[in-house]
Amino acid sequence: MNILRLRYFGAFIMLLVLLPTVNAGQTPHEEGALVVNVTWGDIYNTPANDVYVEVYGFVEKYDSTKSFVLKMSRNGEYKASVPPGVYDVFVSEGTSVPRCRRLFIKPGLTTYWTLKLEIDDVYTNQQVSSQRRSK
């Protein structure tokens, strides 16, 4: 009976020793990354510059809601490091339909969203009617 208890105790100690190394690569407060690739709605997938990209959500690390604005890292690519959490990602450009998507950012990993902008009919119609009035 003592040998059986000793085996269980040994297995328990082994579990305690190995458990911290299982998640050593990901801590809950380690930053994640978000990359949003934006193209114009053309057949060439031309990268879209001068686009506003913002993420907004509850950040457990700060116990509050936060927003982060992504910066363009290269043509059509907007990037930021953000704490892990669930975020609403907003993409806006003056002549295109605004877009939103909810994304989950995991610690130590990069999340990608690729989208094509669509022409905003409201903006286009407004421009056409203001041109007609000015004539």
LUMFI-388882 format. One record per residue (C-alpha): chain; residue in one letter; y, z, x. Coordinates in Angstrom, 2 decimals. Layout:
<atoms>
<dokol->A rolo->A py->Y pz->Z px->X>
...
</atoms>
This chain:
<atoms>
<dokol->A rolo->M py->0.00 pz->0.00 px->0.00>
<dokol->A rolo->N py->2.41 pz->0.81 px->2.84>
<dokol->A rolo->I py->1.77 pz->-2.59 px->4.43>
<dokol->A rolo->L py->2.73 pz->-4.33 px->1.17>
<dokol->A rolo->R py->5.99 pz->-2.34 px->0.96>
<dokol->A rolo->L py->6.72 pz->-3.12 px->4.60>
<dokol->A rolo->R py->6.30 pz->-6.86 px->3.91>
<dokol->A rolo->Y py->8.69 pz->-6.73 px->0.93>
<dokol->A rolo->F py->11.18 pz->-4.74 px->2.97>
<dokol->A rolo->G py->10.91 pz->-7.26 px->5.83>
<dokol->A rolo->A py->11.45 pz->-10.17 px->3.42>
<dokol->A rolo->F py->14.47 pz->-8.39 px->1.92>
<dokol->A rolo->I py->16.02 pz->-7.82 px->5.36>
<dokol->A rolo->M py->15.39 pz->-11.47 px->6.27>
<dokol->A rolo->L py->17.18 pz->-12.57 px->3.07>
<dokol->A rolo->L py->20.17 pz->-10.39 px->3.87>
<dokol->A rolo->V py->20.40 pz->-11.86 px->7.36>
<dokol->A rolo->L py->20.13 pz->-15.49 px->6.24>
<dokol->A rolo->L py->22.23 pz->-15.33 px->3.05>
<dokol->A rolo->P py->25.70 pz->-15.30 px->4.68>
<dokol->A rolo->T py->24.90 pz->-18.47 px->6.67>
<dokol->A rolo->V py->24.03 pz->-20.51 px->3.56>
<dokol->A rolo->N py->27.67 pz->-20.82 px->2.36>
<dokol->A rolo->A py->29.34 pz->-20.40 px->5.74>
<dokol->A rolo->G py->30.84 pz->-23.91 px->5.57>
<dokol->A rolo->Q py->32.66 pz->-23.30 px->2.30>
<dokol->A rolo->T py->34.85 pz->-20.31 px->1.61>
<dokol->A rolo->P py->36.51 pz->-19.98 px->-1.79>
<dokol->A rolo->H py->40.00 pz->-20.08 px->-0.26>
<dokol->A rolo->E py->39.38 pz->-23.10 px->1.97>
<dokol->A rolo->E py->41.65 pz->-26.00 px->1.04>
<dokol->A rolo->G py->40.30 pz->-29.15 px->-0.54>
<dokol->A rolo->A py->41.88 pz->-32.58 px->-0.36>
<dokol->A rolo->L py->42.97 pz->-35.06 px->-3.00>
<dokol->A rolo->V py->43.45 pz->-38.76 px->-2.33>
<dokol->A rolo->V py->44.82 pz->-41.03 px->-5.06>
<dokol->A rolo->N py->44.69 pz->-44.76 px->-4.37>
<dokol->A rolo->V py->47.10 pz->-46.71 px->-6.59>
<dokol->A rolo->T py->47.27 pz->-50.49 px->-6.94>
<dokol->A rolo->W py->49.36 pz->-52.82 px->-9.07>
<dokol->A rolo->G py->47.49 pz->-54.40 px->-11.94>
<dokol->A rolo->D py->47.21 pz->-57.77 px->-10.18>
<dokol->A rolo->I py->44.14 pz->-59.70 px->-9.08>
<dokol->A rolo->Y py->44.82 pz->-58.90 px->-5.42>
<dokol->A rolo->N py->44.79 pz->-55.10 px->-5.88>
<dokol->A rolo->T py->48.12 pz->-54.90 px->-4.09>
<dokol->A rolo->P py->48.82 pz->-51.30 px->-3.00>
<dokol->A rolo->A py->51.53 pz->-49.66 px->-5.10>
<dokol->A rolo->N py->54.34 pz->-47.95 px->-3.23>
<dokol->A rolo->D py->57.11 pz->-45.74 px->-4.63>
<dokol->A rolo->V py->54.75 pz->-44.04 px->-7.06>
<dokol->A rolo->Y py->55.16 pz->-40.39 px->-8.07>
<dokol->A rolo->V py->51.89 pz->-38.41 px->-7.96>
<dokol->A rolo->E py->51.77 pz->-34.72 px->-8.89>
<dokol->A rolo->V py->48.91 pz->-32.28 px->-9.44>
<dokol->A rolo->Y py->49.30 pz->-29.25 px->-11.70>
<dokol->A rolo->G py->46.82 pz->-26.52 px->-12.49>
<dokol->A rolo->F py->45.74 pz->-22.91 px->-12.29>
<dokol->A rolo->V py->45.05 pz->-21.81 px->-8.72>
<dokol->A rolo->E py->42.75 pz->-18.81 px->-8.50>
<dokol->A rolo->K py->43.91 pz->-18.10 px->-4.93>
<dokol->A rolo->Y py->47.46 pz->-17.41 px->-6.21>
<dokol->A rolo->D py->46.38 pz->-16.21 px->-9.68>
<dokol->A rolo->S py->48.96 pz->-18.54 px->-11.23>
<dokol->A rolo->T py->49.69 pz->-22.16 px->-12.04>
<dokol->A rolo->K py->51.02 pz->-24.34 px->-9.24>
<dokol->A rolo->S py->52.06 pz->-27.93 px->-8.79>
<dokol->A rolo->F py->51.87 pz->-30.09 px->-5.69>
<dokol->A rolo->V py->53.45 pz->-33.49 px->-5.07>
<dokol->A rolo->L py->51.30 pz->-35.92 px->-3.12>
<dokol->A rolo->K py->52.90 pz->-37.85 px->-0.28>
<dokol->A rolo->M py->52.19 pz->-41.46 px->0.55>
<dokol->A rolo->S py->50.05 pz->-41.52 px->3.70>
<dokol->A rolo->R py->49.82 pz->-45.33 px->3.82>
<dokol->A rolo->N py->50.46 pz->-48.21 px->1.41>
<dokol->A rolo->G py->49.11 pz->-47.24 px->-2.00>
<dokol->A rolo->E py->47.44 pz->-44.02 px->-0.78>
<dokol->A rolo->Y py->48.80 pz->-40.62 px->-1.82>
<dokol->A rolo->K py->47.29 pz->-37.52 px->-0.27>
<dokol->A rolo->A py->47.56 pz->-33.72 px->-0.20>
<dokol->A rolo->S py->45.62 pz->-30.62 px->0.72>
<dokol->A rolo->V py->45.34 pz->-28.29 px->-2.26>
<dokol->A rolo->P py->43.52 pz->-25.05 px->-3.00>
<dokol->A rolo->P py->40.27 pz->-25.40 px->-4.94>
<dokol->A rolo->G py->40.63 pz->-25.56 px->-8.70>
<dokol->A rolo->V py->40.94 pz->-27.76 px->-11.76>
<dokol->A rolo->Y py->44.07 pz->-29.90 px->-11.81>
<dokol->A rolo->D py->45.80 pz->-32.39 px->-14.06>
<dokol->A rolo->V py->46.85 pz->-35.31 px->-11.87>
<dokol->A rolo->F py->49.91 pz->-37.27 px->-13.09>
<dokol->A rolo->V py->50.79 pz->-40.73 px->-11.78>
<dokol->A rolo->S py->54.14 pz->-42.26 px->-12.72>
<dokol->A rolo->E py->56.01 pz->-45.42 px->-11.76>
<dokol->A rolo->G py->59.08 pz->-46.72 px->-13.61>
<dokol->A rolo->T py->57.69 pz->-49.98 px->-14.97>
<dokol->A rolo->S py->54.09 pz->-48.86 px->-15.57>
<dokol->A rolo->V py->52.24 pz->-46.76 px->-18.12>
<dokol->A rolo->P py->52.04 pz->-43.15 px->-16.89>
<dokol->A rolo->R py->48.50 pz->-41.95 px->-16.19>
<dokol->A rolo->C py->46.82 pz->-38.56 px->-16.17>
<dokol->A rolo->R py->43.36 pz->-37.35 px->-15.23>
<dokol->A rolo->R py->41.78 pz->-33.93 px->-14.85>
<dokol->A rolo->L py->40.02 pz->-33.43 px->-11.51>
<dokol->A rolo->F py->38.07 pz->-30.59 px->-9.92>
<dokol->A rolo->I py->38.96 pz->-29.96 px->-6.27>
<dokol->A rolo->K py->36.18 pz->-28.27 px->-4.30>
<dokol->A rolo->P py->36.76 pz->-26.22 px->-1.14>
<dokol->A rolo->G py->36.43 pz->-28.23 px->2.06>
<dokol->A rolo->L py->35.80 pz->-31.53 px->0.25>
<dokol->A rolo->T py->37.92 pz->-34.58 px->-0.55>
<dokol->A rolo->T py->38.23 pz->-35.81 px->-4.14>
<dokol->A rolo->Y py->39.23 pz->-39.45 px->-4.75>
<dokol->A rolo->W py->40.83 pz->-41.20 px->-7.73>
<dokol->A rolo->T py->41.49 pz->-44.94 px->-7.65>
<dokol->A rolo->L py->43.54 pz->-46.54 px->-10.40>
<dokol->A rolo->K py->45.39 pz->-49.73 px->-11.29>
<dokol->A rolo->L py->48.82 pz->-49.49 px->-12.82>
<dokol->A rolo->E py->49.40 pz->-51.25 px->-16.12>
<dokol->A rolo->I py->52.70 pz->-52.83 px->-17.21>
<dokol->A rolo->D py->54.51 pz->-50.60 px->-19.71>
<dokol->A rolo->D py->55.31 pz->-52.64 px->-22.84>
<dokol->A rolo->V py->57.90 pz->-50.09 px->-23.94>
<dokol->A rolo->Y py->59.82 pz->-50.55 px->-20.69>
<dokol->A rolo->T py->59.39 pz->-54.33 px->-20.73>
<dokol->A rolo->N py->60.55 pz->-54.64 px->-24.35>
<dokol->A rolo->Q py->63.54 pz->-52.38 px->-23.65>
<dokol->A rolo->Q py->64.56 pz->-54.59 px->-20.71>
<dokol->A rolo->V py->64.23 pz->-57.79 px->-22.78>
<dokol->A rolo->S py->66.27 pz->-56.42 px->-25.72>
<dokol->A rolo->S py->69.03 pz->-55.08 px->-23.43>
<dokol->A rolo->Q py->69.25 pz->-58.49 px->-21.73>
<dokol->A rolo->R py->69.58 pz->-60.19 px->-25.13>
<dokol->A rolo->R py->72.40 pz->-57.82 px->-26.15>
<dokol->A rolo->S py->74.32 pz->-58.48 px->-22.94>
<dokol->A rolo->K py->74.36 pz->-62.27 px->-23.53>
</atoms>
